[in-house]
Amino acid sequence: QRSVDGLCLTQPRAWHLLARQPVMQVLSEVSSSAHNFHVFDPFDELCPGSVCCWFQQGRPIWRDDSHLSAWKSAELSSALLAFLSANQLL
């Protein structure tokens, strides 16, 4: 359930963790059995607190229900590059 907190649409972090758990479980199983399968998970960057908010630093992190905004995508690029480097994928 979403509520409106000023301009910020919010949802509890626990709700998101529960909703994504089945998919993350499958990804974890595949990742542990296939040496060339890696999972980049930016969830902690997208929802760092106990409540997930559509806005960070006064800007929307989503452009719709499924796609990150351009600025948030760019902000995550350093985390993705670090992930690729750590897994020797660059």
C-alpha positions in Angstrom: 0.0 0.0 0.0 1.4 3.4 -0.9 0.8 6.5 1.1 1.6 10.0 0.3 4.1 11.8 2.5 4.1 15.4 1.2 5.2 14.9 -2.4 6.8 11.5 -1.6 5.1 8.2 -2.5 6.4 5.7 0.1 6.1 2.0 0.8 7.7 0.0 3.7 11.1 -1.6 2.9 9.8 -4.8 4.4 7.0 -5.0 1.8 9.6 -4.7 -1.0 11.9 -7.3 0.6 9.0 -9.7 0.9 7.7 -9.1 -2.6 11.2 -9.7 -4.2 12.2 -12.6 -2.1 11.1 -15.4 -4.4 12.9 -13.9 -7.4 16.0 -13.2 -5.3 16.0 -16.8 -4.1 16.0 -18.1 -7.6 18.7 -15.7 -8.7 20.8 -16.7 -5.7 20.5 -20.4 -6.6 21.4 -19.9 -10.2 24.3 -17.6 -9.2 25.7 -20.2 -6.8 25.5 -23.0 -9.4 26.8 -21.1 -12.5 30.2 -19.5 -12.4 29.3 -17.1 -15.2 26.0 -15.8 -13.7 26.2 -12.7 -11.5 23.5 -10.6 -9.9 23.8 -6.9 -9.6 21.4 -5.8 -6.9 21.1 -2.0 -6.3 18.2 -2.4 -3.9 20.0 -0.9 -0.9 20.8 2.2 -3.0 17.2 2.5 -4.1 15.7 2.0 -0.7 18.3 2.8 2.0 15.9 3.3 4.9 13.0 1.6 6.5 10.7 3.3 4.0 11.2 3.3 0.3 10.6 6.7 -1.3 10.1 7.7 -4.9 12.2 10.8 -4.2 15.8 11.1 -3.1 17.7 14.4 -2.8 14.4 16.1 -3.8 14.3 14.3 -7.2 12.3 11.3 -8.4 14.3 8.1 -8.6 11.6 6.5 -10.9 10.2 7.8 -14.1 7.3 5.3 -13.9 6.5 2.1 -12.0 9.3 0.1 -13.6 12.0 2.4 -14.9 14.6 4.5 -13.1 15.0 8.1 -13.8 18.0 9.2 -15.8 19.8 10.9 -12.9 19.4 7.8 -10.6 20.6 5.5 -13.4 23.6 7.7 -13.8 24.2 7.7 -10.1 24.1 3.9 -10.0 26.7 3.6 -12.7 29.6 3.8 -10.3 28.2 1.0 -8.3 27.6 -1.1 -11.4 31.2 -0.5 -12.6 32.5 -1.5 -9.2 30.4 -4.7 -9.4 31.6 -5.5 -12.9 35.2 -4.9 -11.8 34.9 -7.0 -8.6 33.6 -9.9 -10.7 36.2 -9.5 -13.4 33.6 -8.7 -16.0 35.3 -5.6 -17.4 
